[in-house]
Amino acid sequence: MKFILPLLFVLTGCLASMPTQQLNPATYYVNDMCVTFYKNKKETVDFCGVGVLPYAESYDLMIENNGKLNFFAMTSCHREVSTENYDKGIFKKDGRIKINYVPTLEKGKACPLFIAAFNREGRHGWGAVFFEHPRFQLKAVVECNGEKVVGNGTSVCQAREGLIQRITFENEVVPVKPVNGAAERKEPCPVLPTKDNKIFEFTMPSRECTYGFVDKATKQIHMFNTIGYEQLIIRE
């Protein structure tokens, strides 16, 4: 989604109004937009930056950005929806966006939802939403950026490029060839090193990557997504 950054110059009109930190379209910035999934009237799932949502037929989402929105876009492997100023299909006010996302061709694929918000004062933000699916049932323990979580078939790790991360499986798995994210980078997604086909400890690449693992015995699948950022976003 960082490729939408050049549109910022159309929205701002001139570089003179940019904040101290001038964003570079070639740089991967951290995802930090906050997402709330209204699972039902009483239960919500929340995260900021990147996260995995439980499987559902449709998703009522509230997306929050740190600043008033002038342009919003969301992109999957199947569609792109964008709006500048108010739009009948997307409610947005004071940095908040309400959307109803109904996956169709995206179901059961390595197909996250990338979101981006731009603001004329430079308070831009990005986020990435990944989804569980019955096709992916293999559990894994992910040690990412100082936290340890259990992924129920689908997991994601966002960390600064060059930092050491780890994903662990209970039994031996067969890794699938990694899939490169959409952004153009000099290096492709690396194969994750392992000594026993259970523990994969690696250095975070500076790009988006998708990895698949198949349990040798049960044939269950785990989809592991990584996002390596290069810079934090400094907002005034």
Buried (B, 14 or more C-beta within 10 A) or exposed (E): BBBBBEBBEEEBEEEEEBBEBEBEEEEBBBBBBBBBBBBEEEEEBEBBBBBBBBBBEEBBBBBBBBBBBBBBBBBBEEEEBBBBEEEEEBEBEEBBBBBEBEBEEBBBBBBBBBBBBBBBBBBBBBBBBBBBBEBBBBBBBBBBEEEEBEBBBBBBBBBBBEBEBBBBBEEEBEBBEBBBBEBEBEEEBBEBEBEEBBBBBBBBBBBBBBBBBBBEEEEBBBBBBBBBBBBEBEBE
